[in-house]
Amino acid sequence: MNLAEIFKVLGDETRLRIIHLLGWQECCVGEIEIILGISQSNASRHLNRLKQVQVITFNKEAQWVYYRLNQQFIAENKLLYQYLKGKFKDLPECKRDLQRVKKYKSSGLTCQDLREKTKQKNRGL
């Protein structure tokens, strides 16, 4: 992993918020979209950048792709990750995201539920 590329990726607030979110739980694109309040295309674009520098990894289950932090990245960059975690606690956006995570978890919704809601919305239902 190129250190300069890692720092370029970390220079974006949305990507930092995704890293913070994935530090709490594995997520599909729909969950990231809902929790962070961003579009699906925006979420996918940021996820691709994070994958390129191996900050995150993914697991595909049927048609669902679940993203998580790359444990190898964390192991190789322990001090950097600890620093980020400490800073996340102070960022208002990250605090709001964490509240949304808790609300989402308590809702009982799944990635499949989110996809169905999106389909219905697109059909005008």
Helices and strands as residue ranges (DSSP letters): H 3-10, H 13-22, E 27-28, H 29-36, H 40-52, E 56-61, E 64-69, H 71-76, H 78-88, H 92-107, H 111-122
